[in-house]
Amino acid sequence: MNKIYLAVLLFFCFTFPHKVFAIEDNIQINLQEAINIAVEKNIDLEAAKINIDIAKNKIKSSNRLQNPDVGFFYNLGAAGHSEPHQLGIREVIELGKRHSRKDFAKLTKELEDENFKYKKFQLKMDVREAYINLIAEKSILDTLEQQKDLQEELNNIVKKRVTNKKAPEIDALQSEIALNQMITQVNSAKVSVRNALIYFNKVINPKEPVSYETKDKIFLEENNFEELLTPDPALEIPPFEEIKERALKNRYDIKIAKKKVDIARKNISIVTNQRIPDVEVSGGYQFLRAGQSDTGDYKSGAYIGANLVNLPFFYTYKPEIENARLEYEQAEMNYISTINKAIKDVDAAYAKFVIARTNLNYYEKKILVSSDELIKTSIKNYNSGNTDLTSLIVMKQSYKSIIIGYAHALAEYYNSWTFFLREVNDESFDLYKEHDINL
C-alpha cells in the first residue's frame, strides 16, 4: 500500500508544473514602473479599450447602404394569360440620413477615446495612491518595530533596577504589559501591510498571476520625493490664481461634457432628417410565355419604377425632434455645470495639498526634533532614578504617536499631491511652470 501512495505522489510531482508547488517571490518595482505595468497589463483597461474598436465598427455600420429586396411574381390560372410574370429587385435609397449618422458615430468614437484616456489616467492615480499607502503602512510597521525594540531595552533596564532594589516590582509588571501591548500593535501593523500589498496588486490587476512589491521599503528620513514623483515640500507653492487656468486645461470631464454637447447637437440633425422621404427604386425582368400571350409569341422586357416612401404626412417626428433639442439643452447645462464644479474641485485639492505641505514641514522642523530629544532625556532620567516608570511610559506613548503621526503626515502629503493631480487630470503637472521662483 505504501508503494502505491509513493507512486501516486511521484506521478503528481512529475505531471504538474513545478511552479504550482513553489511560492513565487514578489517582483520589486518603483512607482513609475508600477504605473507603466498597470497601463500595459491591467485587464480592466484592456477591456475598456474594446469600446473604441466597437465605436470604429459603428462608424462603418452607420454609413451602410440598405440591403436590396429580390422578388419573383408569377401569375397562375387565367390571370397568366394577360399579365406578365416578373423577376425584379428593389432598393430603398436614404436621403439626407447616412452623412448625419456617420458624423454622429465619429463623435461617439471620439467620446470613447476621451473616456479611455480618462480611465487610463484614473488607473495611474490609483496606482500612485496604492503605492504610497503601502509604503505608509510599511513605515508605520517599521516605527512600531523600533518602538518594540526600544520597549524591550527599557524592559531590561526596569528588570535590572528591580533586581537591584532601585525600583518597585510593580515597575517590572507595568513594563511587561507595555511590551506586550507593543507586540499586538506590531502584529496588527503586519496585517495592515499585507492588506495594503494585496490592494496594490489588485489595482495593477495584470492578466498573468504575478505579484508585485514596492522597491521603497519605508518613507526615508531624507524623504524620497523625487522617486515618488512628488514636489519637494521645502519649495514654495505658487498661489492658486497663477495655476488655475493651467489646472483646468486638461480636465477630461470637461472635454467629455463638451463632446456630449456636440453629440446632442448632431442628434438633432439625425432626428430631423427622419422627415426626409426615402426613394424606393425597383427594376427587373418580366415575360409572357408563348401560350399565354395574345399573339401566341413569347414576350419579354424590362421594367423600372421609383417611389417616395415614408412621407411625413401622418407622423412628423415632432416628439423625437423636441426630445433631441431638450437633450441638447441638457448637455449644454451639464457642460457649464462641469466647468463650475471643476473650478471648485481643483481649488479644494490645491488647498488640501497646501495644508498637507504645511503640516509635514511643521513635523520636520518643530515636532520631531523636540520629541526625539525629549524621549532620550526621559529614558536617561528614569535610568538615573530621577523620574518614575509611569511618566516614562506616558512619554514613550506620546513619542510613538508623534512618529506614527509623522508617517501619516508624509502619506497625506504624497496622497494630497495625487489628489491634486486627479483634479487637474495631468500626471506631469508642473506647479512651477511659468512661475518666477528659483528652483
N, C-alpha and C positions, 0 to 999 in steps of 0.2 A: 504493500500500500504506500509506503514512504517513497518507493521508486516512482510510483505513478504521480504523486504530488510533485516530486522533483522534475519529472519530465514535463508536466504541465507548466511549471514555473519557468523552465528553460524555454519552452515554446513561446510564452508571452514575452519573455525578455528579448528573444531574437526576432519575433514577428513584428512588434510595435516599435516605432522610432524611439531612440533613447531619450530624446528631448522630453518625452511625456513624463519620464521619471525624474527629470532634472529640474531644479529650480533656477530659472534664469535670473541673472542679476539685472538690476535697473540700469538703464543707459543714462549716464550723466550728461546733461545738456545745459547750456546757459540760456538766458531769457530770449535772445534773438534766435537761437537755434530752435527753441520751443515754439516760437511764433512761426518760423519757417516750416517746421514739421507739421504743425497743425494746418496751415494753409495748404500744404501739399497732400496731406493724408487724411484729413478729417472727413469722416463718412457723411455727416450731415451737410457739409459744404459741397461735397461732390454730388449729393442728391439734389441740392438746391440748384446746382449748375444745369441740371437736366431741364429745368424750366426755361432756360434760354434756348435750348435746342427745340423744345416744344413750341416756343414762340416763333422760331425761324420757320418751322413747318407750317405754322398758321399763316405766315405771310404768303407762302406758296398756295395754300388752300384758299386763301381769300381772293386770289387772282384767278381762280379756276373758271373755266367755261362750263356751261350747263351741258350735261350729257344728252345726246340726241335720243329720240324715240324712233324705233323702226316698226312699221306696221304692215299688215297684209289684209286686204279686203277682198273677199270672194263672194259673189252673188250666187245664190242657189235657186233652183226651180225656174219659174217663169221670169223672175227678175233678171236672171242672167242673159236673157235674150235681147235686152235693151241697154243694160247698164254694164259698164266695163269693170273688170277686176283690177285691183290696184295693189302695187307694192311700193311703199314710199318711206321717206324719212322726215322727221320733224325736229326742229331745233328752236329753242327759246333763246333769244339774244337779249341780255340785260342791257338796259340803257342807263348810264349815269350812276352805276352802283359799284362796279368792280374797283374802280380807282379809289373811291372813298373807303371801301373795305380794306384795300391794300394799305392805304395810308394809316388807317386805324390799327391794323396788325403791326405795322412798323413801329408806331408809337408804343404799342403794348410790348413789343420786343425791347425797345429802349427802356421801358419801365422795369422789365425783368432784369436788364443789365444793371440798373441802379440798385434794385433790390438785392441782387447777388453781391455787388460791391459793398453794400451796407452790411449784409450778413457776414461777409469776409472780414470787414473791419471790426464788427462786434466780436467775432471769434478771436481776433488778435487781442482785443481788450480783455476778453475773458481769460485768455492765456496769461496775459500780464498779471491780472488780478490773482489768479490761482497760483502763479509762480511766487508772487510777493507773499501771499497768505501762507504758503508752505514754508517759506524762509522765516516768516514771523513765528510760526509755531515751533520751528526748529530753534530759533533764537530764545524763545521762552523756555523750551526744554533745556537748552544749554545753560540758561540762567538758573533754573531750578536745580539742575545737577550741581552747578557750582555752589549754590546755597546749601545743598545737601552735604557736599564735601566740607563746607565751612561749618555746618552744624555738627558733623562728625568730629571735626577738630575741637570744636567747643565742648562737645560731649566728653572728649578725652581730658580736656582741661578741668571740666567740672568733676570728673571722677577722681582725678589726682588731688584736687582741692578737698573733696570729701574725705578721701583716704588720709590726707594729711591734717584732717580736722580743722581745715581753714574755711569750710563751707558746710552748711547743714545738709543732711541726707536727702531732704526734700528737693534740693537743687538737682541731684542726680536723676530723680524721678521726673522732674519738670523738664530737664534737658532731654531725657529719653523720649518723652511724649512729643516734644518739639521735633525731634529727629524722625520719629515715626510719621508725624504729620507731613514732613517734607517728602518722605518716601512715597506717600499716597499722592501727593501733588505731582511728583515726578512721573509716577505711573499714569496718572490722568493726562499729563502732557504728552507722553509717548503715544497714547491713543489718539490725541488730537493731531499729532504729526502724521500718524498713519492715515487718518481720515482725510487730512489735507492732501496727502500724497495720492490717495485714491481719487479725490476730486480733481486734482491736477491732471491725472491721466484720463479721467472722464471728459474733461474739457478738450483735450487733444483728440481723443477718440479716433485713433487710426484703425485701418482695416485689419492689419496684422496684429496678432497678440503680443504686443511689445509694451514694456513698462518703462517709463522714463522717470528720472530723478533730477533734482536741481544740482548744478555744479556748485552753486553758492550754498554753503552749509548754514551760515548764520549771517545776520547783519554785522558786517565788520565794524570794528570800533572807528576806523578811519572813514567808514561809510562808502560803500561801493555804488555811488550814484551813477557813474558812467556805465558800469556793467549792467545796471538795472534801468538804463535808458531814462533817467530822471534828472532834471536840473539840480545843480548844487544849491542847497538851501542858504549857503553863505552869500549867494548873489542876490542883489536887489531885484525885486519884481516890478516891471513897468505897470503903470496904472491901467485899469481895465479899459478906459476910453481909448487908449493907444493901441489896444489889440482887438477891440470889439469888432471892427469891420473884417479883419482877417479871420477872427474866430468864427464868424458866421458864414464865411465864404464857401466852405466845403461841406456844409451840413447836408447829409444825404436825405434827411426827411424833408428839407425844403425843396431839394431837387425832385424828389419823388412826388411831393404835393404839386409842384409846378407841372410835372409830366402828366399827372392826373387831370389837371385843368385842360391841357392840350388834348388828351384823350376824350374828355367830356365834350369839348368843342367839336371835335371830329365826329363824335357820335351823333350830334345834331344833324350833320350833313348826311350821315348814313340813313338815319330815320326819315329825314325829309325826302331823300331821294327815293324812298319807297313809293312815293306818289307818282313817279315817272313810270308810264306803262312800258312793258316789255314787248318786243316784237317776236312773233312766232312765225318762222319761215318753214315751209314744207315743200317737198318736191318728190317726184318719183316716176314710176312707170305704170301705165295702165293698158289693158288689152281686152279684146273680144275674140273668142275662138271662132273658127270658121262656121261652125254650126249654130252660133249664137248671133252672128251679125245679120243685118237685114239684107246684105248683098251676098251672103254666103262666103265672104272672104275673111281671112284673119286680119284683124285691125289692131294697131298698137300705136302708142305715142307717150309723150312725157307730160307731166303737169307740174305746175309750181303754184304756190299760194303764200299769202302773208296775212297775218292778223295782229292787231294790237290786243294784248292780253293784260289783265289786272288793271283795268281802267278804274281810277279812284272816284267812282260815281256814288256808290252806296257807303263806302268806308274810306275816309280820307286820312287815316293815321294820325288824327289830331291828338288823341291821348298820348300816343308814343312820342310825338314831337314835343308836347308840353312837358312830359316827364324828362326828356333829354335836355330841355332848356333848364328845368329845375335842377337836374343833376349837375349841369354846368355851373349854375349859380352856387350850388352847394360846394362844388370843388373849388371855386374861387374863394369862398368864405373860409374853407378849410386851409387853403394856401396862406391867406392872411393870418389866420389863427396860428398856423405852424410857425410863421416868422415871429409873431409876437411871443409865443411860448419859447421859441429858441433863444431869443434875446435874454429872457429871464433865466432859462436853464443854464446858459453859458455864464451869466453873471453870478448865479448861485454857485456854480462849480468853481469859478475863479475865487470867490470869497472863501470857499471851503479849503482850497489849496493854500491861500494866503494864511489862514488861521493855522493849518497843519504845519506850515513852514515856521510860523512864529512859535508854536508850541515846541517843535523839535529844537529850534535854536535855544529856547529857554531851558529845555532839559540839558542840552550840551554845555551851555555857558554858566548856568546857575545851579541847577539841582544836582546833577551827577557829581560834580567836583566836591561840593559841600557834603553830600551824603556819604561819599566814599571816605572822606577824612573822618566823618563822624562815627562810622561803624568801626573803623580801625581804632579810634580813640576809646570807644566803648569796650571793645574786647580787651584792650590794654588795661583799662581801669578795673574791669572785672578780675583779670588775672592778678592784679596787684591788690585786690580787695577793696578798691575804692567805690565800687558800686555792686548792687546785688544782681542776681541772675534774671529776675523778673524784668528789671529795667533793660537789661541787655537783650533779652528775647523780644521785648516790645520794639526795641530799636532795630533789631535784626529783621523783624517782620516789616517794619516801615521801609527799611532798606530794600528788602525783596520787592515790595510793592513799587518802589521807585524804579528799580531796574526793569521790572516787567512793564511798568508804565512807559519807560523809555523805548522798549521793544514795540509796544503798541503805537507810540508816537511815530517811530520810524515807519511802521507798517501803514499808519494813517497818512503819512506824508507821501509815501510811494503810491498808495491807492488813490489819494486825492488827485495826484497828477494823472493817473489812469482815468479817473472820473472826469477830469477836465478834458482830456483827450477824447473821451467818449462824446462829450458835449460839443466839441469843435469838429468832431469827425475827421481828425487829421492826426495820424500817428507820428508824423515828423514835424509837428507844430513847434516853431521856434519862438519862445517868448521874447527874445532879444533881437529879432529881426527888425531892421529899420528903427532901432531904439538906440539912442545915444548913451551907451553905457560901456565902460571899459571892462571887457571880459578877460 
